[in-house]
């Protein structure tokens, strides 16, 4: 049973990496119905950038629809080179997730059975 679970997790991570981005980072008030994928656009390094630069991916969620007070989304943050994946994180409506990243280019994959809106940016 453990092998099947590990296999499923590995397949999920591979499929996240192989997805094409639907949306750029930053994106604001984006409705998520089932799933959404966000990827950072190519960055041009300036003289002030160095290989140890630390930044944060910020994912903010909110519930959509009248009368909905509780919603959640599952979030993964991954490097576009496929070497690093953080998550899954469960983020509830009205919460903000901060994930520290480095100078590489990154993506964010969001899944939700609820109707949520997400804001995704890098600070």
Biopython code that builds the backbone (N, CA, C, O; Angstrom):
import numpy as np
from Bio.PDB.StructureBuilder import StructureBuilder

atoms = [
    (1, "UNK", "N", (0.825, -1.200, 0.000)),
    (1, "UNK", "CA", (0.000, 0.000, 0.000)),
    (1, "UNK", "C", (0.867, 1.261, 0.000)),
    (1, "UNK", "O", (0.551, 2.240, -0.675)),
    (2, "UNK", "N", (1.983, 1.226, 0.778)),
    (2, "UNK", "CA", (2.870, 2.373, 0.815)),
    (2, "UNK", "C", (3.468, 2.656, -0.556)),
    (2, "UNK", "O", (3.623, 3.812, -0.948)),
    (3, "UNK", "N", (3.801, 1.593, -1.280)),
    (3, "UNK", "CA", (4.397, 1.762, -2.596)),
    (3, "UNK", "C", (3.420, 2.428, -3.556)),
    (3, "UNK", "O", (3.813, 3.269, -4.364)),
    (4, "UNK", "N", (2.174, 2.058, -3.468)),
    (4, "UNK", "CA", (1.163, 2.660, -4.339)),
    (4, "UNK", "C", (1.015, 4.143, -4.026)),
    (4, "UNK", "O", (0.926, 4.963, -4.940)),
    (5, "UNK", "N", (0.989, 4.497, -2.736)),
    (5, "UNK", "CA", (0.872, 5.899, -2.338)),
    (5, "UNK", "C", (2.081, 6.701, -2.817)),
    (5, "UNK", "O", (1.923, 7.798, -3.353)),
    (6, "UNK", "N", (3.273, 6.169, -2.629)),
    (6, "UNK", "CA", (4.481, 6.858, -3.075)),
    (6, "UNK", "C", (4.465, 7.022, -4.589)),
    (6, "UNK", "O", (4.827, 8.079, -5.105)),
    (7, "UNK", "N", (4.048, 5.982, -5.298)),
    (7, "UNK", "CA", (3.956, 6.051, -6.752)),
    (7, "UNK", "C", (2.978, 7.145, -7.188)),
    (7, "UNK", "O", (3.267, 7.910, -8.108)),
    (8, "UNK", "N", (1.823, 7.215, -6.526)),
    (8, "UNK", "CA", (0.819, 8.236, -6.866)),
    (8, "UNK", "C", (1.359, 9.646, -6.628)),
    (8, "UNK", "O", (1.128, 10.544, -7.439)),
    (9, "UNK", "N", (2.070, 9.841, -5.530)),
    (9, "UNK", "CA", (2.646, 11.154, -5.224)),
    (9, "UNK", "C", (3.682, 11.526, -6.291)),
    (9, "UNK", "O", (3.716, 12.666, -6.755)),
    (10, "UNK", "N", (4.512, 10.578, -6.671)),
    (10, "UNK", "CA", (5.543, 10.853, -7.681)),
    (10, "UNK", "C", (4.904, 11.203, -9.028)),
    (10, "UNK", "O", (5.362, 12.117, -9.713)),
    (11, "UNK", "N", (3.854, 10.481, -9.405)),
    (11, "UNK", "CA", (3.155, 10.778, -10.667)),
    (11, "UNK", "C", (2.526, 12.168, -10.599)),
    (11, "UNK", "O", (2.571, 12.914, -11.576)),
    (12, "UNK", "N", (1.945, 12.518, -9.462)),
    (12, "UNK", "CA", (1.335, 13.844, -9.296)),
    (12, "UNK", "C", (2.373, 14.946, -9.449)),
    (12, "UNK", "O", (2.135, 15.938, -10.138)),
    (13, "UNK", "N", (3.523, 14.772, -8.806)),
    (13, "UNK", "CA", (4.569, 15.787, -8.900)),
    (13, "UNK", "C", (5.089, 15.903, -10.328)),
    (13, "UNK", "O", (5.357, 17.007, -10.802)),
    (14, "UNK", "N", (5.234, 14.779, -11.010)),
    (14, "UNK", "CA", (5.686, 14.819, -12.396)),
    (14, "UNK", "C", (4.668, 15.546, -13.274)),
    (14, "UNK", "O", (5.042, 16.346, -14.132)),
    (15, "UNK", "N", (3.389, 15.269, -13.058)),
    (15, "UNK", "CA", (2.363, 15.907, -13.894)),
    (15, "UNK", "C", (2.300, 17.404, -13.638)),
    (15, "UNK", "O", (2.032, 18.177, -14.558)),
    (16, "UNK", "N", (2.544, 17.824, -12.395)),
    (16, "UNK", "CA", (2.573, 19.259, -12.093)),
    (16, "UNK", "C", (3.710, 19.909, -12.863)),
    (16, "UNK", "O", (3.545, 20.982, -13.444)),
    (17, "UNK", "N", (4.867, 19.254, -12.864)),
    (17, "UNK", "CA", (6.019, 19.822, -13.557)),
    (17, "UNK", "C", (5.793, 19.892, -15.062)),
    (17, "UNK", "O", (6.259, 20.829, -15.711)),
    (18, "UNK", "N", (5.101, 18.938, -15.617)),
    (18, "UNK", "CA", (4.940, 18.883, -17.069)),
    (18, "UNK", "C", (3.802, 19.769, -17.578)),
    (18, "UNK", "O", (3.623, 19.886, -18.790)),
    (19, "UNK", "N", (3.038, 20.390, -16.698)),
    (19, "UNK", "CA", (1.939, 21.248, -17.130)),
    (19, "UNK", "C", (2.455, 22.557, -17.697)),
    (19, "UNK", "O", (3.477, 23.076, -17.250)),
    (20, "UNK", "N", (1.758, 23.079, -18.662)),
    (20, "UNK", "CA", (2.076, 24.396, -19.167)),
    (20, "UNK", "C", (1.315, 25.425, -18.359)),
    (20, "UNK", "O", (0.188, 25.186, -17.926)),
    (21, "UNK", "N", (1.935, 26.558, -18.163)),
    (21, "UNK", "CA", (1.300, 27.600, -17.361)),
    (21, "UNK", "C", (0.087, 28.163, -18.075)),
    (21, "UNK", "O", (0.111, 28.412, -19.280)),
    (22, "UNK", "N", (-0.961, 28.354, -17.316)),
    (22, "UNK", "CA", (-2.143, 29.007, -17.854)),
    (22, "UNK", "C", (-2.055, 30.506, -17.641)),
    (22, "UNK", "O", (-2.620, 31.288, -18.405)),
    (23, "UNK", "N", (-1.340, 30.899, -16.595)),
    (23, "UNK", "CA", (-1.348, 32.292, -16.164)),
    (23, "UNK", "C", (0.042, 32.722, -15.721)),
    (23, "UNK", "O", (0.823, 31.914, -15.218)),
    (24, "UNK", "N", (0.346, 34.009, -15.914)),
    (24, "UNK", "CA", (1.637, 34.499, -15.462)),
    (24, "UNK", "C", (1.611, 34.837, -13.975)),
    (24, "UNK", "O", (0.544, 35.024, -13.390)),
    (25, "UNK", "N", (2.771, 34.913, -13.381)),
    (25, "UNK", "CA", (2.918, 35.490, -12.045)),
    (25, "UNK", "C", (3.464, 36.884, -12.292)),
    (25, "UNK", "O", (4.498, 36.998, -12.950)),
    (26, "UNK", "N", (2.847, 37.943, -11.815)),
    (26, "UNK", "CA", (1.725, 38.005, -10.889)),
    (26, "UNK", "C", (0.366, 37.879, -11.588)),
    (26, "UNK", "O", (0.208, 38.240, -12.755)),
    (27, "UNK", "N", (-0.607, 37.355, -10.835)),
    (27, "UNK", "CA", (-2.004, 37.278, -11.255)),
    (27, "UNK", "C", (-2.869, 37.635, -10.060)),
    (27, "UNK", "O", (-2.561, 37.250, -8.931)),
    (28, "UNK", "N", (-3.939, 38.361, -10.297)),
    (28, "UNK", "CA", (-4.799, 38.818, -9.205)),
    (28, "UNK", "C", (-6.260, 38.489, -9.497)),
    (28, "UNK", "O", (-6.711, 38.562, -10.640)),
    (29, "UNK", "N", (-6.994, 38.123, -8.437)),
    (29, "UNK", "CA", (-8.422, 37.815, -8.526)),
    (29, "UNK", "C", (-8.717, 36.776, -9.601)),
    (29, "UNK", "O", (-9.679, 36.911, -10.357)),
    (30, "UNK", "N", (-7.890, 35.743, -9.664)),
    (30, "UNK", "CA", (-8.068, 34.711, -10.673)),
    (30, "UNK", "C", (-8.975, 33.612, -10.124)),
    (30, "UNK", "O", (-8.668, 33.030, -9.083)),
    (31, "UNK", "N", (-10.088, 33.314, -10.801)),
    (31, "UNK", "CA", (-10.985, 32.257, -10.322)),
    (31, "UNK", "C", (-10.393, 30.868, -10.587)),
    (31, "UNK", "O", (-9.906, 30.586, -11.682)),
    (32, "UNK", "N", (-10.443, 30.020, -9.579)),
    (32, "UNK", "CA", (-9.938, 28.653, -9.711)),
    (32, "UNK", "C", (-11.117, 27.703, -9.605)),
    (32, "UNK", "O", (-11.754, 27.610, -8.556)),
    (33, "UNK", "N", (-11.404, 27.009, -10.673)),
    (33, "UNK", "CA", (-12.421, 25.968, -10.703)),
    (33, "UNK", "C", (-11.693, 24.680, -11.062)),
    (33, "UNK", "O", (-11.372, 24.455, -12.229)),
    (34, "UNK", "N", (-11.437, 23.859, -10.101)),
    (34, "UNK", "CA", (-10.668, 22.616, -10.215)),
    (34, "UNK", "C", (-9.177, 22.881, -10.047)),
    (34, "UNK", "O", (-8.604, 22.490, -9.030)),
    (35, "UNK", "N", (-8.521, 23.543, -11.030)),
    (35, "UNK", "CA", (-7.087, 23.769, -10.915)),
    (35, "UNK", "C", (-6.652, 24.968, -11.753)),
    (35, "UNK", "O", (-7.340, 25.383, -12.686)),
    (36, "UNK", "N", (-5.501, 25.507, -11.394)),
    (36, "UNK", "CA", (-4.892, 26.595, -12.160)),
    (36, "UNK", "C", (-3.383, 26.509, -11.970)),
    (36, "UNK", "O", (-2.899, 26.125, -10.905)),
    (37, "UNK", "N", (-2.665, 26.864, -12.993)),
    (37, "UNK", "CA", (-1.209, 26.821, -12.963)),
    (37, "UNK", "C", (-0.669, 28.205, -13.309)),
    (37, "UNK", "O", (-1.091, 28.817, -14.291)),
    (38, "UNK", "N", (0.259, 28.691, -12.503)),
    (38, "UNK", "CA", (0.854, 30.008, -12.688)),
    (38, "UNK", "C", (2.355, 29.822, -12.811)),
    (38, "UNK", "O", (2.936, 29.010, -12.092)),
    (39, "UNK", "N", (2.996, 30.567, -13.717)),
    (39, "UNK", "CA", (4.444, 30.498, -13.831)),
    (39, "UNK", "C", (5.030, 31.889, -13.964)),
    (39, "UNK", "O", (4.481, 32.773, -14.622)),
    (40, "UNK", "N", (6.166, 32.042, -13.312)),
    (40, "UNK", "CA", (6.902, 33.294, -13.377)),
    (40, "UNK", "C", (7.440, 33.469, -14.789)),
    (40, "UNK", "O", (7.928, 32.519, -15.402)),
    (41, "UNK", "N", (7.348, 34.668, -15.289)),
    (41, "UNK", "CA", (7.892, 34.960, -16.610)),
    (41, "UNK", "C", (9.404, 35.101, -16.495)),
    (41, "UNK", "O", (9.920, 35.351, -15.406)),
    (42, "UNK", "N", (10.112, 34.947, -17.596)),
    (42, "UNK", "CA", (11.572, 35.036, -17.586)),
    (42, "UNK", "C", (12.014, 36.337, -16.944)),
    (42, "UNK", "O", (11.532, 37.425, -17.260)),
    (43, "UNK", "N", (12.957, 36.171, -16.026)),
    (43, "UNK", "CA", (13.486, 37.342, -15.329)),
    (43, "UNK", "C", (14.830, 37.709, -15.929)),
    (43, "UNK", "O", (15.625, 36.835, -16.275)),
    (44, "UNK", "N", (15.082, 38.996, -16.051)),
    (44, "UNK", "CA", (16.384, 39.473, -16.480)),
    (44, "UNK", "C", (17.124, 39.878, -15.216)),
    (44, "UNK", "O", (16.683, 40.768, -14.489)),
    (45, "UNK", "N", (18.262, 39.217, -14.953)),
    (45, "UNK", "CA", (19.010, 39.544, -13.743)),
    (45, "UNK", "C", (19.725, 40.868, -13.916)),
    (45, "UNK", "O", (20.294, 41.163, -14.967)),
    (46, "UNK", "N", (19.679, 41.659, -12.853)),
    (46, "UNK", "CA", (20.392, 42.928, -12.837)),
    (46, "UNK", "C", (21.654, 42.760, -12.019)),
    (46, "UNK", "O", (21.872, 41.705, -11.423)),
    (47, "UNK", "N", (22.497, 43.797, -11.983)),
    (47, "UNK", "CA", (23.746, 43.702, -11.244)),
    (47, "UNK", "C", (23.517, 43.438, -9.770)),
    (47, "UNK", "O", (24.368, 42.831, -9.120)),
    (48, "UNK", "N", (22.397, 43.874, -9.224)),
    (48, "UNK", "CA", (22.111, 43.686, -7.806)),
    (48, "UNK", "C", (21.686, 42.264, -7.465)),
    (48, "UNK", "O", (21.735, 41.871, -6.299)),
    (49, "UNK", "N", (21.270, 41.485, -8.462)),
    (49, "UNK", "CA", (20.862, 40.105, -8.200)),
    (49, "UNK", "C", (22.095, 39.243, -7.958)),
    (49, "UNK", "O", (23.138, 39.435, -8.583)),
    (50, "UNK", "N", (21.954, 38.288, -7.037)),
    (50, "UNK", "CA", (23.022, 37.315, -6.864)),
    (50, "UNK", "C", (22.395, 35.959, -6.647)),
    (50, "UNK", "O", (21.178, 35.855, -6.490)),
    (51, "UNK", "N", (23.208, 34.916, -6.636)),
    (51, "UNK", "CA", (22.681, 33.561, -6.606)),
    (51, "UNK", "C", (22.081, 33.185, -5.253)),
    (51, "UNK", "O", (21.490, 32.112, -5.132)),
    (52, "UNK", "N", (22.212, 34.020, -4.249)),
    (52, "UNK", "CA", (21.663, 33.710, -2.930)),
    (52, "UNK", "C", (20.411, 34.531, -2.631)),
    (52, "UNK", "O", (19.944, 34.564, -1.493)),
    (53, "UNK", "N", (19.875, 35.189, -3.644)),
    (53, "UNK", "CA", (18.705, 36.039, -3.450)),
    (53, "UNK", "C", (17.525, 35.237, -2.901)),
    (53, "UNK", "O", (17.175, 34.189, -3.444)),
    (54, "UNK", "N", (16.922, 35.728, -1.833)),
    (54, "UNK", "CA", (15.736, 35.094, -1.256)),
    (54, "UNK", "C", (14.532, 35.977, -1.536)),
    (54, "UNK", "O", (14.574, 37.196, -1.366)),
    (55, "UNK", "N", (13.462, 35.331, -1.969)),
    (55, "UNK", "CA", (12.208, 36.022, -2.255)),
    (55, "UNK", "C", (11.089, 35.195, -1.667)),
    (55, "UNK", "O", (11.325, 34.088, -1.185)),
    (56, "UNK", "N", (9.878, 35.712, -1.699)),
    (56, "UNK", "CA", (8.700, 34.975, -1.231)),
    (56, "UNK", "C", (7.669, 34.882, -2.337)),
    (56, "UNK", "O", (7.375, 35.867, -3.014)),
    (57, "UNK", "N", (7.116, 33.671, -2.517)),
    (57, "UNK", "CA", (5.912, 33.508, -3.316)),
    (57, "UNK", "C", (4.757, 33.747, -2.353)),
    (57, "UNK", "O", (4.732, 33.191, -1.255)),
    (58, "UNK", "N", (3.808, 34.569, -2.762)),
    (58, "UNK", "CA", (2.658, 34.883, -1.924)),
    (58, "UNK", "C", (1.401, 34.415, -2.652)),
    (58, "UNK", "O", (1.164, 34.783, -3.802)),
    (59, "UNK", "N", (0.593, 33.594, -1.961)),
    (59, "UNK", "CA", (-0.663, 33.106, -2.519)),
    (59, "UNK", "C", (-1.763, 33.493, -1.547)),
    (59, "UNK", "O", (-1.768, 33.050, -0.399)),
    (60, "UNK", "N", (-2.693, 34.317, -2.003)),
    (60, "UNK", "CA", (-3.804, 34.777, -1.175)),
    (60, "UNK", "C", (-5.092, 34.183, -1.749)),
    (60, "UNK", "O", (-5.318, 34.251, -2.957)),
    (61, "UNK", "N", (-5.933, 33.606, -0.899)),
    (61, "UNK", "CA", (-7.175, 32.987, -1.366)),
    (61, "UNK", "C", (-8.388, 33.690, -0.787)),
    (61, "UNK", "O", (-8.339, 34.251, 0.308)),
    (62, "UNK", "N", (-9.474, 33.651, -1.539)),
    (62, "UNK", "CA", (-10.751, 34.147, -1.032)),
    (62, "UNK", "C", (-11.876, 33.300, -1.618)),
    (62, "UNK", "O", (-11.775, 32.796, -2.736)),
    (63, "UNK", "N", (-12.944, 33.153, -0.846)),
    (63, "UNK", "CA", (-14.104, 32.361, -1.275)),
    (63, "UNK", "C", (-14.936, 33.171, -2.260)),
    (63, "UNK", "O", (-15.059, 34.389, -2.130)),
    (64, "UNK", "N", (-15.512, 32.479, -3.255)),
    (64, "UNK", "CA", (-16.334, 33.129, -4.268)),
    (64, "UNK", "C", (-17.738, 32.559, -4.183)),
    (64, "UNK", "O", (-17.915, 31.349, -4.047)),
    (65, "UNK", "N", (-18.720, 33.414, -4.260)),
    (65, "UNK", "CA", (-20.114, 32.960, -4.252)),
    (65, "UNK", "C", (-20.830, 33.453, -3.014)),
    (65, "UNK", "O", (-20.220, 33.659, -1.965)),
    (66, "UNK", "N", (-22.106, 33.635, -3.146)),
    (66, "UNK", "CA", (-22.897, 34.132, -2.026)),
    (66, "UNK", "C", (-23.101, 33.024, -1.005)),
    (66, "UNK", "O", (-23.418, 31.890, -1.364)),
    (67, "UNK", "N", (-22.925, 33.342, 0.225)),
    (67, "UNK", "CA", (-23.164, 32.397, 1.305)),
    (67, "UNK", "C", (-22.023, 31.435, 1.573)),
    (67, "UNK", "O", (-22.113, 30.617, 2.488)),
    (68, "UNK", "N", (-20.945, 31.513, 0.791)),
    (68, "UNK", "CA", (-19.810, 30.628, 1.038)),
    (68, "UNK", "C", (-18.892, 31.282, 2.054)),
    (68, "UNK", "O", (-18.334, 32.350, 1.803)),
    (69, "UNK", "N", (-18.739, 30.639, 3.200)),
    (69, "UNK", "CA", (-17.873, 31.207, 4.228)),
    (69, "UNK", "C", (-16.625, 30.373, 4.461)),
    (69, "UNK", "O", (-15.647, 30.862, 5.026)),
    (70, "UNK", "N", (-16.651, 29.109, 4.028)),
    (70, "UNK", "CA", (-15.493, 28.247, 4.213)),
    (70, "UNK", "C", (-15.124, 27.629, 2.866)),
    (70, "UNK", "O", (-15.952, 26.994, 2.214)),
    (71, "UNK", "N", (-13.880, 27.822, 2.465)),
    (71, "UNK", "CA", (-13.373, 27.214, 1.245)),
    (71, "UNK", "C", (-11.888, 26.963, 1.452)),
    (71, "UNK", "O", (-11.272, 27.523, 2.358)),
    (72, "UNK", "N", (-11.330, 26.127, 0.616)),
    (72, "UNK", "CA", (-9.901, 25.855, 0.730)),
    (72, "UNK", "C", (-9.324, 25.513, -0.625)),
    (72, "UNK", "O", (-10.042, 25.171, -1.565)),
    (73, "UNK", "N", (-8.005, 25.615, -0.701)),
    (73, "UNK", "CA", (-7.280, 25.251, -1.915)),
    (73, "UNK", "C", (-5.999, 24.540, -1.499)),
    (73, "UNK", "O", (-5.437, 24.822, -0.441)),
    (74, "UNK", "N", (-5.550, 23.630, -2.327)),
    (74, "UNK", "CA", (-4.279, 22.951, -2.115)),
    (74, "UNK", "C", (-3.278, 23.571, -3.078)),
    (74, "UNK", "O", (-3.546, 23.700, -4.272)),
    (75, "UNK", "N", (-2.111, 23.957, -2.539)),
    (75, "UNK", "CA", (-1.136, 24.726, -3.301)),
    (75, "UNK", "C", (0.219, 24.017, -3.294)),
    (75, "UNK", "O", (0.685, 23.546, -2.257)),
    (76, "UNK", "N", (0.838, 23.951, -4.469)),
    (76, "UNK", "CA", (2.225, 23.502, -4.598)),
    (76, "UNK", "C", (3.021, 24.626, -5.226)),
    (76, "UNK", "O", (2.541, 25.291, -6.144)),
    (77, "UNK", "N", (4.234, 24.844, -4.741)),
    (77, "UNK", "CA", (5.166, 25.811, -5.322)),
    (77, "UNK", "C", (6.332, 24.997, -5.861)),
    (77, "UNK", "O", (6.914, 24.194, -5.132)),
    (78, "UNK", "N", (6.683, 25.194, -7.137)),
    (78, "UNK", "CA", (7.713, 24.365, -7.754)),
    (78, "UNK", "C", (8.660, 25.216, -8.606)),
    (78, "UNK", "O", (8.262, 26.232, -9.176)),
    (79, "UNK", "N", (9.909, 24.782, -8.678)),
    (79, "UNK", "CA", (10.880, 25.465, -9.531)),
    (79, "UNK", "C", (10.675, 24.984, -10.964)),
    (79, "UNK", "O", (10.374, 23.812, -11.192)),
    (80, "UNK", "N", (10.837, 25.876, -11.914)),
    (80, "UNK", "CA", (10.607, 25.525, -13.309)),
    (80, "UNK", "C", (11.679, 24.579, -13.844)),
    (80, "UNK", "O", (11.478, 23.944, -14.879)),
    (81, "UNK", "N", (12.814, 24.476, -13.155)),
    (81, "UNK", "CA", (13.834, 23.521, -13.582)),
    (81, "UNK", "C", (13.541, 22.111, -13.079)),
    (81, "UNK", "O", (14.277, 21.175, -13.393)),
    (82, "UNK", "N", (12.467, 21.951, -12.298)),
    (82, "UNK", "CA", (12.026, 20.636, -11.838)),
    (82, "UNK", "C", (12.797, 20.064, -10.662)),
    (82, "UNK", "O", (12.585, 18.908, -10.296)),
    (83, "UNK", "N", (13.685, 20.842, -10.063)),
    (83, "UNK", "CA", (14.506, 20.328, -8.972)),
    (83, "UNK", "C", (13.850, 20.431, -7.604)),
    (83, "UNK", "O", (14.191, 19.661, -6.706)),
    (84, "UNK", "N", (12.920, 21.358, -7.421)),
    (84, "UNK", "CA", (12.359, 21.605, -6.092)),
    (84, "UNK", "C", (10.849, 21.756, -6.162)),
    (84, "UNK", "O", (10.320, 22.439, -7.039)),
    (85, "UNK", "N", (10.162, 21.108, -5.224)),
    (85, "UNK", "CA", (8.713, 21.274, -5.074)),
    (85, "UNK", "C", (8.407, 21.437, -3.594)),
    (85, "UNK", "O", (8.859, 20.639, -2.773)),
    (86, "UNK", "N", (7.637, 22.474, -3.247)),
    (86, "UNK", "CA", (7.181, 22.691, -1.875)),
    (86, "UNK", "C", (5.681, 22.451, -1.829)),
    (86, "UNK", "O", (4.948, 22.900, -2.710)),
    (87, "UNK", "N", (5.228, 21.750, -0.812)),
    (87, "UNK", "CA", (3.806, 21.504, -0.656)),
    (87, "UNK", "C", (3.533, 20.023, -0.620)),
    (87, "UNK", "O", (4.461, 19.217, -0.686)),
    (88, "UNK", "N", (2.298, 19.659, -0.517)),
    (88, "UNK", "CA", (1.101, 20.490, -0.658)),
    (88, "UNK", "C", (0.796, 21.282, 0.609)),
    (88, "UNK", "O", (1.001, 20.811, 1.728)),
    (89, "UNK", "N", (0.304, 22.491, 0.400)),
    (89, "UNK", "CA", (-0.157, 23.358, 1.477)),
    (89, "UNK", "C", (-1.663, 23.518, 1.332)),
    (89, "UNK", "O", (-2.164, 23.673, 0.218)),
    (90, "UNK", "N", (-2.385, 23.481, 2.438)),
    (90, "UNK", "CA", (-3.822, 23.769, 2.424)),
    (90, "UNK", "C", (-4.008, 25.208, 2.877)),
    (90, "UNK", "O", (-3.596, 25.583, 3.975)),
    (91, "UNK", "N", (-4.635, 26.014, 2.018)),
    (91, "UNK", "CA", (-4.856, 27.424, 2.308)),
    (91, "UNK", "C", (-6.361, 27.654, 2.306)),
    (91, "UNK", "O", (-7.036, 27.371, 1.316)),
    (92, "UNK", "N", (-6.880, 28.162, 3.403)),
    (92, "UNK", "CA", (-8.315, 28.420, 3.532)),
    (92, "UNK", "C", (-8.642, 29.832, 3.075)),
    (92, "UNK", "O", (-7.769, 30.700, 3.051)),
    (93, "UNK", "N", (-9.900, 30.062, 2.714)),
    (93, "UNK", "CA", (-10.346, 31.367, 2.241)),
    (93, "UNK", "C", (-9.992, 32.462, 3.220)),
    (93, "UNK", "O", (-10.251, 32.344, 4.418)),
    (94, "UNK", "N", (-9.400, 33.525, 2.713)),
    (94, "UNK", "CA", (-8.997, 34.642, 3.551)),
    (94, "UNK", "C", (-7.585, 34.513, 4.101)),
    (94, "UNK", "O", (-7.084, 35.443, 4.732)),
    (95, "UNK", "N", (-6.936, 33.378, 3.873)),
    (95, "UNK", "CA", (-5.570, 33.183, 4.356)),
    (95, "UNK", "C", (-4.566, 33.522, 3.259)),
    (95, "UNK", "O", (-4.891, 33.536, 2.071)),
    (96, "UNK", "N", (-3.346, 33.791, 3.690)),
    (96, "UNK", "CA", (-2.259, 34.072, 2.769)),
    (96, "UNK", "C", (-1.106, 33.125, 3.072)),
    (96, "UNK", "O", (-0.714, 32.965, 4.228)),
    (97, "UNK", "N", (-0.567, 32.503, 2.041)),
    (97, "UNK", "CA", (0.561, 31.588, 2.157)),
    (97, "UNK", "C", (1.817, 32.295, 1.668)),
    (97, "UNK", "O", (1.815, 32.916, 0.605)),
    (98, "UNK", "N", (2.892, 32.198, 2.451)),
    (98, "UNK", "CA", (4.201, 32.720, 2.069)),
    (98, "UNK", "C", (5.166, 31.546, 1.987)),
    (98, "UNK", "O", (5.286, 30.774, 2.939)),
    (99, "UNK", "N", (5.857, 31.405, 0.855)),
    (99, "UNK", "CA", (6.855, 30.355, 0.691)),
    (99, "UNK", "C", (8.143, 31.020, 0.217)),
    (99, "UNK", "O", (8.159, 31.703, -0.807)),
    (100, "UNK", "N", (9.225, 30.812, 0.972)),
    (100, "UNK", "CA", (10.507, 31.398, 0.600)),
    (100, "UNK", "C", (11.119, 30.618, -0.563)),
    (100, "UNK", "O", (11.179, 29.389, -0.545)),
    (101, "UNK", "N", (11.569, 31.361, -1.574)),
    (101, "UNK", "CA", (12.182, 30.760, -2.761)),
    (101, "UNK", "C", (13.520, 31.437, -3.033)),
    (101, "UNK", "O", (13.871, 32.423, -2.385)),
    (102, "UNK", "N", (14.255, 30.903, -3.988)),
    (102, "UNK", "CA", (15.542, 31.489, -4.353)),
    (102, "UNK", "C", (15.440, 32.206, -5.697)),
    (102, "UNK", "O", (14.348, 32.581, -6.123)),
    (103, "UNK", "N", (16.575, 32.396, -6.358)),
    (103, "UNK", "CA", (16.619, 33.217, -7.568)),
    (103, "UNK", "C", (16.110, 32.518, -8.822)),
    (103, "UNK", "O", (15.935, 33.171, -9.851)),
    (104, "UNK", "N", (15.865, 31.209, -8.769)),
    (104, "UNK", "CA", (15.373, 30.491, -9.948)),
    (104, "UNK", "C", (13.956, 30.943, -10.310)),
    (104, "UNK", "O", (13.310, 31.665, -9.551)),
    (105, "UNK", "N", (13.490, 30.508, -11.473)),
    (105, "UNK", "CA", (12.114, 30.811, -11.876)),
    (105, "UNK", "C", (11.190, 29.771, -11.262)),
    (105, "UNK", "O", (11.553, 28.600, -11.152)),
    (106, "UNK", "N", (9.981, 30.200, -10.857)),
    (106, "UNK", "CA", (9.074, 29.351, -10.085)),
    (106, "UNK", "C", (7.680, 29.339, -10.665)),
    (106, "UNK", "O", (7.297, 30.214, -11.442)),
    (107, "UNK", "N", (6.922, 28.318, -10.268)),
    (107, "UNK", "CA", (5.527, 28.187, -10.647)),
    (107, "UNK", "C", (4.691, 27.843, -9.428)),
    (107, "UNK", "O", (5.215, 27.392, -8.409)),
    (108, "UNK", "N", (3.399, 28.057, -9.539)),
    (108, "UNK", "CA", (2.442, 27.749, -8.464)),
    (108, "UNK", "C", (1.281, 26.991, -9.089)),
    (108, "UNK", "O", (0.690, 27.445, -10.069)),
    (109, "UNK", "N", (0.957, 25.830, -8.516)),
    (109, "UNK", "CA", (-0.168, 25.020, -8.980)),
    (109, "UNK", "C", (-1.206, 25.009, -7.867)),
    (109, "UNK", "O", (-0.887, 24.689, -6.722)),
    (110, "UNK", "N", (-2.447, 25.356, -8.197)),
    (110, "UNK", "CA", (-3.532, 25.456, -7.218)),
    (110, "UNK", "C", (-4.654, 24.516, -7.628)),
    (110, "UNK", "O", (-5.095, 24.526, -8.778)),
    (111, "UNK", "N", (-5.117, 23.697, -6.674)),
    (111, "UNK", "CA", (-6.272, 22.828, -6.892)),
    (111, "UNK", "C", (-7.322, 23.145, -5.841)),
    (111, "UNK", "O", (-6.997, 23.411, -4.684)),
    (112, "UNK", "N", (-8.595, 23.115, -6.255)),
    (112, "UNK", "CA", (-9.675, 23.340, -5.299)),
    (112, "UNK", "C", (-10.980, 22.767, -5.831)),
    (112, "UNK", "O", (-11.305, 22.919, -7.008)),
    (113, "UNK", "N", (-11.720, 22.107, -4.949)),
    (113, "UNK", "CA", (-13.067, 21.666, -5.285)),
    (113, "UNK", "C", (-14.070, 22.776, -5.026)),
    (113, "UNK", "O", (-15.198, 22.734, -5.519)),
    (114, "UNK", "N", (-13.652, 23.777, -4.247)),
    (114, "UNK", "CA", (-14.496, 24.932, -3.960)),
    (114, "UNK", "C", (-14.219, 26.005, -5.011)),
    (114, "UNK", "O", (-13.219, 25.943, -5.726)),
    (115, "UNK", "N", (-15.099, 26.972, -5.093)),
    (115, "UNK", "CA", (-14.862, 28.100, -5.981)),
    (115, "UNK", "C", (-14.080, 29.140, -5.199)),
    (115, "UNK", "O", (-14.610, 29.780, -4.291)),
    (116, "UNK", "N", (-12.814, 29.302, -5.562)),
    (116, "UNK", "CA", (-11.950, 30.265, -4.887)),
    (116, "UNK", "C", (-11.331, 31.199, -5.918)),
    (116, "UNK", "O", (-11.221, 30.873, -7.100)),
    (117, "UNK", "N", (-10.932, 32.362, -5.435)),
    (117, "UNK", "CA", (-10.130, 33.283, -6.227)),
    (117, "UNK", "C", (-8.766, 33.361, -5.569)),
    (117, "UNK", "O", (-8.660, 33.374, -4.342)),
    (118, "UNK", "N", (-7.728, 33.413, -6.381)),
    (118, "UNK", "CA", (-6.382, 33.493, -5.830)),
    (118, "UNK", "C", (-5.645, 34.690, -6.418)),
    (118, "UNK", "O", (-5.858, 35.086, -7.564)),
    (119, "UNK", "N", (-4.778, 35.241, -5.596)),
    (119, "UNK", "CA", (-3.798, 36.237, -6.010)),
    (119, "UNK", "C", (-2.451, 35.556, -5.829)),
    (119, "UNK", "O", (-2.183, 34.987, -4.771)),
    (120, "UNK", "N", (-1.606, 35.606, -6.844)),
    (120, "UNK", "CA", (-0.287, 34.991, -6.771)),
    (120, "UNK", "C", (0.730, 36.033, -7.219)),
    (120, "UNK", "O", (0.616, 36.580, -8.316)),
    (121, "UNK", "N", (1.719, 36.309, -6.381)),
    (121, "UNK", "CA", (2.782, 37.214, -6.753)),
    (121, "UNK", "C", (4.056, 36.842, -6.018)),
    (121, "UNK", "O", (4.042, 36.033, -5.090)),
    (122, "UNK", "N", (5.157, 37.443, -6.444)),
    (122, "UNK", "CA", (6.465, 37.223, -5.821)),
    (122, "UNK", "C", (6.951, 38.560, -5.319)),
    (122, "UNK", "O", (6.968, 39.549, -6.051)),
    (123, "UNK", "N", (7.352, 38.579, -4.043)),
    (123, "UNK", "CA", (7.858, 39.839, -3.478)),
    (123, "UNK", "C", (9.318, 39.718, -3.133)),
    (123, "UNK", "O", (9.919, 40.676, -2.647)),
]
sb = StructureBuilder()
sb.init_structure("model")
sb.init_model(0)
sb.init_chain("A")
sb.init_seg("    ")
for serial, (resi, resn, name, xyz) in enumerate(atoms, 1):
    if name == "N":
        sb.init_residue(resn, " ", resi, " ")
    sb.init_atom(name, np.array(xyz, "f"), 0.0, 1.0, " ", f" {name:<3s}", serial, name[0])
structure = sb.get_structure()
